[in-house]
Amino acid sequence: MKHNLYNMMCLDIYLSSLSKSDYEAVSKTISNTSRIMVPLTSWDIYSQGYHETLNEAERLEDIKKVKAYAEKLNWQNNIDFIFEKTAFEAILITDLNQNIVWVNKGFTKMTGYLKNEVLNKTPRVLQGLKTTDDSRRKIKEKLTLNLPFTEVITNHKKDGTPYKCEVKIFPLHSNTGKTHFIALERQVA
């Protein structure tokens, strides 16, 4: 029985990786009795892989959008280096006055704010009662140094819920100098 379940799991994984047309062609050659008892673990494996693939696709789409901005605004930064080995949920791009010009969907998932609610506002919209003056001061000082940096700050979701946020901020440069900032953010414990 164990061997049969293992074979069904392997078959299920294989079938889930096929395109629709390939699946239809292959599934006609498999007897229905061999597919009746699909163990729940195969769905768990498929589901995990599906969500990982979906998350990676969203990450790549976000990077693609940032690269489109980079090309449009003639940023000289190595965008691939900025994203290399960096975990993030949210991306914010601000102008030099720290007005938000773009956020990704992950920003909305993490904060509850829709894109149109934060455009042309500063990231200070995320600060609240639990945001310390010390963390505000550190970020303000580091922004003036014109160097990438990482800071942890307590931000607040749209509903007021505080959360710890790791922020990695990079100044973005064109031929004429610094033009924008990009912040990669993720919620931390």
C-alpha positions in Angstrom: 0.0 0.0 0.0 2.8 2.5 0.9 4.5 1.9 -2.5 1.2 2.5 -4.3 0.6 5.8 -2.3 4.2 6.9 -3.2 3.6 6.2 -6.9 0.3 8.1 -6.8 2.1 11.1 -5.1 4.8 11.0 -7.7 2.2 10.8 -10.5 0.2 13.7 -9.0 3.3 15.9 -8.7 4.3 15.0 -12.3 0.8 15.8 -13.6 0.6 19.1 -11.7 3.7 20.3 -13.5 2.3 19.7 -17.0 0.7 22.3 -19.3 -3.0 21.9 -19.9 -2.5 20.4 -23.3 0.2 18.0 -22.1 -1.9 17.0 -19.1 -4.9 16.2 -21.3 -2.8 14.0 -23.6 -1.1 12.1 -20.7 -4.2 11.7 -18.6 -6.0 9.7 -21.3 -3.4 7.0 -20.9 -3.7 6.7 -17.2 -6.4 4.5 -15.8 -8.9 6.3 -13.6 -8.5 3.6 -10.8 -4.9 4.6 -10.3 -6.0 8.2 -9.6 -8.9 7.6 -7.3 -7.0 7.6 -4.0 -5.0 10.8 -4.1 -3.3 11.3 -0.8 -3.7 14.6 0.9 0.0 15.0 1.2 0.3 15.3 -2.6 -2.0 18.4 -2.4 0.1 19.8 0.3 3.3 19.4 -1.8 1.6 20.8 -4.9 0.1 23.7 -2.9 3.4 24.6 -1.3 5.2 24.6 -4.7 2.4 26.6 -6.3 2.6 29.3 -3.7 6.4 29.4 -3.9 6.2 29.7 -7.6 3.5 32.5 -7.3 5.6 34.4 -4.8 8.7 34.2 -7.0 6.6 35.4 -10.0 5.4 38.4 -8.0 8.9 39.1 -6.9 10.2 39.0 -10.5 7.3 41.2 -11.7 8.1 43.8 -9.0 11.8 43.8 -10.0 10.8 44.2 -13.6 8.6 47.2 -12.8 11.5 48.8 -10.8 13.8 48.2 -13.8 11.3 49.9 -16.0 11.4 53.0 -13.7 15.2 52.7 -13.7 15.3 52.8 -17.5 12.7 55.7 -17.7 14.5 57.8 -15.1 18.0 56.8 -16.3 19.1 55.4 -12.9 22.7 54.3 -12.9 22.3 51.9 -10.0 22.7 48.2 -10.4 19.1 47.2 -9.8 19.9 43.5 -9.7 22.5 44.1 -6.9 19.8 45.9 -4.9 17.5 43.0 -5.0 20.2 40.3 -4.8 19.6 38.0 -1.8 17.3 40.6 -0.2 14.0 39.4 1.3 11.2 41.9 1.0 7.4 42.2 1.1 7.0 45.8 0.2 8.7 48.2 -2.2 8.4 51.9 -2.0 10.0 54.4 -4.4 10.1 58.0 -3.3 11.3 61.2 -4.8 14.0 63.3 -3.1 11.3 65.0 -0.9 10.4 61.5 0.2 7.0 61.6 -1.5 5.9 58.1 -2.5 5.8 57.7 -6.3 5.3 53.9 -6.5 4.5 51.0 -4.3 4.1 47.3 -5.1 1.1 45.0 -4.2 3.2 43.7 -1.3 3.0 47.1 0.3 -0.8 46.9 0.4 -0.7 43.3 1.8 1.7 44.4 4.5 0.2 47.7 5.5 -3.4 47.7 4.4 -3.0 50.9 2.5 -4.0 51.0 -1.2 -1.5 52.5 -3.7 -3.8 55.6 -4.3 -3.9 56.3 -0.6 -0.2 56.8 -0.2 0.9 58.2 -3.5 2.4 61.7 -3.0 2.5 61.2 0.7 5.7 60.4 2.7 6.4 57.1 4.4 5.7 58.9 7.7 2.1 58.0 7.0 3.1 54.6 8.4 4.4 56.0 11.6 2.4 56.2 14.8 2.4 56.1 18.6 4.8 53.2 18.8 7.3 54.7 16.3 10.2 56.1 18.4 11.8 59.4 17.9 15.2 57.6 17.9 14.3 55.5 14.9 13.0 58.5 13.0 16.2 60.4 13.8 18.4 57.6 12.6 16.6 57.2 9.3 16.7 61.0 8.7 20.4 61.1 9.4 21.2 58.1 7.2 19.2 59.5 4.3 21.5 62.5 4.2 24.7 60.3 4.0 23.7 59.2 0.4 24.6 55.6 1.2 22.4 52.4 1.4 21.4 51.4 4.9 19.2 49.1 6.9 17.1 50.2 9.9 14.3 48.6 11.9 11.4 50.8 12.7 7.9 50.3 14.3 5.4 51.3 11.7 1.6 51.1 11.8 -0.8 49.5 9.5 -3.8 51.4 8.1 -6.0 49.9 11.0 -3.4 51.3 13.5 -1.8 47.9 14.3 1.9 48.4 15.0 4.5 46.1 13.4 8.3 45.9 13.3 9.6 46.6 9.9 13.1 46.1 8.5 13.7 48.8 5.9 16.6 48.7 3.4 16.9 52.1 1.7 19.0 52.8 -1.4 19.6 56.2 -2.9 19.0 56.1 -6.7 21.2 58.1 -9.1 21.0 59.3 -12.6 23.8 61.1 -14.5 22.9 64.3 -12.8 22.9 63.0 -9.2 20.6 61.5 -6.7 16.9 61.5 -7.9 15.0 59.0 -5.8 15.1 56.5 -3.0 14.0 52.9 -3.0 13.0 51.1 0.2 12.7 47.3 0.4 10.7 46.4 3.5 9.6 43.3 5.4 7.9 42.6 8.6 10.1 41.2 11.3 9.5 39.8 14.8 
